[in-house]
Amino acid sequence: MDILFLLVPLSVVLVLLIMGLFAWALKSGQFDDIEREGERILKADRPAVDRDQATP
């Protein structure tokens, strides 16, 4: 029973920390345009290959 006096305040602090980080991420614009970032990876151009790197 004594461990609850330690675990309950620690869990409350952890939840508040997570909520604070999530609020910071929302405020800084991390979730503004998630569709464009997912498509950007798929539409990225391939890096140019030099003549000496080309396979024969």
Backbone bond lengths (Angstrom), bond angles and torsions (degrees), N, CA, C in turn:
res aa  C-N    CA-C-N  psi(-1)  N-CA   C-N-CA  omega(-1)  CA-C   N-CA-C  phi
1 M - - - 1.454 - - 1.521 110.54 -
2 D 1.312 118.09 -30.86 1.453 120.68 -178.83 1.526 112.19 -68.25
3 I 1.327 116.97 -26.94 1.460 120.32 -179.77 1.525 111.23 -66.52
4 L 1.333 117.63 -26.01 1.460 120.53 178.39 1.522 111.85 -64.69
5 F 1.319 116.71 -30.38 1.467 120.25 177.98 1.522 111.34 -67.60
6 L 1.315 117.23 -19.95 1.456 121.84 175.97 1.529 111.42 -94.94
7 L 1.328 116.96 -44.06 1.460 120.74 -173.59 1.524 113.59 -72.29
8 V 1.304 118.82 -36.93 1.468 120.76 -178.70 1.534 111.15 -65.62
9 P 1.326 120.72 -49.15 1.468 118.74 176.72 1.528 113.35 -63.81
10 L 1.336 117.71 -36.44 1.454 119.80 177.47 1.525 111.51 -64.57
11 S 1.314 117.76 -39.65 1.461 120.15 178.85 1.522 111.06 -68.94
12 V 1.318 117.97 -35.33 1.466 120.79 176.70 1.525 110.08 -65.65
13 V 1.306 117.55 -42.26 1.469 121.36 178.02 1.522 110.17 -64.08
14 L 1.320 117.66 -40.97 1.455 121.70 178.82 1.523 111.61 -63.89
15 V 1.310 117.70 -42.83 1.469 121.21 178.11 1.522 110.33 -64.24
16 L 1.311 118.05 -42.33 1.463 120.51 178.60 1.524 111.59 -64.74
17 L 1.320 116.74 -37.66 1.461 120.79 177.09 1.529 111.27 -64.66
18 I 1.307 117.14 -44.24 1.462 121.25 178.54 1.523 110.76 -64.09
19 M 1.312 117.38 -42.10 1.468 120.47 177.93 1.520 111.12 -64.16
20 G 1.320 117.09 -37.53 1.460 120.57 177.81 1.519 111.93 -66.31
21 L 1.329 117.39 -41.78 1.460 120.55 177.33 1.524 111.67 -65.56
22 F 1.311 117.13 -38.47 1.453 120.54 178.14 1.526 110.84 -67.16
23 A 1.322 117.74 -40.66 1.463 120.87 177.25 1.523 110.80 -64.38
24 W 1.330 116.87 -39.06 1.462 120.05 176.95 1.530 111.20 -63.00
25 A 1.336 116.47 -41.55 1.462 120.44 179.33 1.524 111.09 -65.04
26 L 1.312 117.29 -39.21 1.464 119.91 177.01 1.524 111.39 -65.42
27 K 1.307 115.97 -42.67 1.461 120.96 -177.24 1.529 112.01 -69.03
28 S 1.333 117.46 -32.06 1.460 120.53 -177.51 1.522 112.63 -85.87
29 G 1.325 118.65 -2.02 1.453 121.42 174.55 1.506 114.91 88.13
30 Q 1.306 118.64 23.70 1.458 121.28 -178.99 1.527 112.21 -67.45
31 F 1.320 118.05 -26.50 1.458 121.71 -174.90 1.529 112.16 -113.01
32 D 1.322 118.73 24.16 1.457 120.93 -176.25 1.523 112.74 -70.10
33 D 1.309 118.07 -50.34 1.461 120.74 -175.70 1.518 109.68 -138.03
34 I 1.322 116.30 82.90 1.459 119.39 -175.51 1.526 111.81 -82.31
35 E 1.332 119.25 -23.35 1.457 120.18 179.30 1.520 111.39 -68.13
36 R 1.326 117.69 -42.83 1.463 121.05 -177.90 1.526 111.37 -63.31
37 E 1.315 117.45 -39.14 1.461 120.28 -179.04 1.518 111.46 -68.38
38 G 1.312 118.13 -34.63 1.458 120.39 177.30 1.518 111.94 -68.88
39 E 1.324 117.25 -36.41 1.460 120.95 178.64 1.524 111.71 -77.10
40 R 1.301 118.32 -26.55 1.464 121.81 -178.18 1.526 110.94 -62.07
41 I 1.319 116.65 -36.42 1.456 120.26 179.70 1.521 110.53 -67.34
42 L 1.334 116.69 -39.40 1.457 120.10 -177.75 1.523 112.26 -72.48
43 K 1.335 117.51 -31.12 1.454 121.61 -175.93 1.523 113.23 -94.38
44 A 1.304 117.70 5.95 1.459 120.62 -177.75 1.522 110.15 -66.25
45 D 1.323 116.33 139.38 1.458 121.03 178.65 1.520 109.87 -72.46
46 R 1.320 114.69 149.11 1.458 118.88 175.94 1.520 108.80 -73.61
47 P 1.311 116.99 147.90 1.468 118.92 177.84 1.529 110.47 -66.73
48 A 1.313 114.82 146.50 1.463 119.69 179.81 1.521 110.53 -67.57
49 V 1.327 115.53 144.03 1.463 121.56 -179.54 1.521 107.94 -107.01
50 D 1.326 115.82 130.13 1.471 119.88 176.07 1.524 109.95 -72.96
51 R 1.327 115.68 162.33 1.457 119.83 179.32 1.526 112.43 -61.96
52 D 1.321 116.96 -36.48 1.464 119.38 -178.55 1.531 112.31 -75.91
53 Q 1.339 117.94 -14.00 1.460 121.30 178.42 1.515 112.41 -95.17
54 A 1.319 117.83 -12.45 1.467 120.61 -177.55 1.525 110.54 -67.96
55 T 1.318 116.61 143.83 1.460 120.92 178.69 1.528 108.81 -81.24
56 P 1.323 117.59 140.76 1.469 119.62 -178.52 1.507 113.78 -72.87
